[in-house]
Amino acid sequence: MSKISWRRVLPLALAAFFVVGSLSNIIAPGSIYAEYLKWGYPRWFHFVTGSLELTAAILLFRARSRLLGSALGCAVMCAALATVIIHGEYGHAVPPLVVAIGSLVVGWISWPKRVTGR
C-alpha cells in the first residue's frame, strides 16, 4: 500500500470544502440568506461569496494555480472571520479560522522554490 502525502491531500480537501461552501452560498437556503441580511450585506452578496469560493476551489485543484487559489481562499475566509467577529458570533469563528490556516499552509507548500545563485 502506498503512502498518501498530506501535501497532496490537503489542497484537494480544501478545494472540496470550497466547492461545498460555494454551492451552499450560491443556493443560499433560508438560514444562510437570512444571516447575510442580518450582517448587513446586500441581498445578492451570497452570490459573490459563492463565486469567489468556487473560483478558489478551481484554482486549488491544479498545482500550477494552487498558490493563487490558496491566497483567494484565505482572503475569503479572513473576510468571513471578520464578519462573525464584528457581529460577536465567536462560536462561528472557528471554521473560517481553521480553513484560513489551511489555506496558508497550502500556500506555503505551493510557494515556488527560489533559486539561489552561489
Steps between C-alpha positions, in 0.01 A plus 500: 500500500644836403521796732270791429674831554325773699657744252275349232191441714476837678455714185235261366317489834510879510368518145217261593413720798481805273280314248253407774517852646448660160196288424343574837563873452378511140186299576470681836227320689292726724732482801811604305311771312362635829850514652632710210211743547550504879865592449399791276613363165296568184247237388727382219824476698472124561556458124828693527620287788397177327670603176823590679497167686438308178785687331730417792401132473573488127838667550587260784437190286789579263854508636597789270232730644495366855688794651245745358213278613634482853540880510144554378363239738687655792366846409141371487539323834660806662199705383264238648702500821484880523124494438421257782740667744360848430150366567608322819434149367822356637377141482475537122861621479665160534424352152621804300808524723588133444445529123702824483788325677463203263513742207819655638658154533402411142643832382822433689547152350407635155745790509748463214849403601744788472823444312797633693805598302821369652 
